[in-house]
Amino acid sequence: MMIYIRKRNINEGLITNNMWCFDLLDNPQVNVKTDSYKNMIEALNAEFTSLEGNTEYKNILKELENLRKKNNL
């Protein structure tokens, strides 16, 4: 998952032209703004409390936070 996240800003607008409910819009890219990094960090913290002391887990959270700052909305 981190390999993909490093390569792409997951806070970019959502491409909607292939979705049935948006396929007739003039602008196929709807500017849906959400802080996906923040959502991911919060979900990881809520679901993986048993990994709190794990160094690799801490490094992943730190990298996500750095990517969040770099790719802010």
URNOR-V752077 format. One record per backbone hydrogen bond with DSSP energy under -0.5 kcal/mol. CO is the residue of the C=O (numbers start at 1). NH is the residue of the N-H. E is the energy in kcal/mol with one decimal. If there is no record, write none. Layout:
((CO | NH | E) (CO | NH | E))
This chain:
((1 | 5 | -2.2) (2 | 6 | -2.4) (3 | 7 | -1.1) (4 | 8 | -1.4) (8 | 10 | -0.9) (9 | 12 | -1.7) (14 | 16 | -0.6) (14 | 30 | -1.1) (16 | 19 | -2.1) (19 | 22 | -2.1) (19 | 23 | -1.1) (22 | 25 | -1.8) (26 | 28 | -0.7) (28 | 16 | -2.4) (28 | 17 | -0.7) (28 | 30 | -0.7) (30 | 14 | -0.8) (30 | 32 | -2.0) (31 | 33 | -0.8) (32 | 34 | -0.6) (34 | 36 | -1.6) (35 | 39 | -2.3) (36 | 40 | -2.4) (37 | 41 | -2.7) (38 | 42 | -2.7) (39 | 43 | -2.2) (40 | 44 | -2.7) (41 | 45 | -2.6) (42 | 46 | -1.9) (43 | 47 | -2.4) (44 | 48 | -2.5) (48 | 51 | -1.9) (49 | 52 | -1.4) (51 | 54 | -2.0) (54 | 58 | -2.3) (55 | 59 | -2.4) (56 | 60 | -2.0) (57 | 61 | -2.3) (58 | 62 | -2.5) (59 | 63 | -2.5) (60 | 64 | -2.6) (61 | 65 | -2.2) (62 | 66 | -2.3) (63 | 67 | -2.6) (64 | 68 | -2.2) (65 | 69 | -2.0) (66 | 70 | -2.3) (67 | 71 | -2.6) (69 | 72 | -1.0))
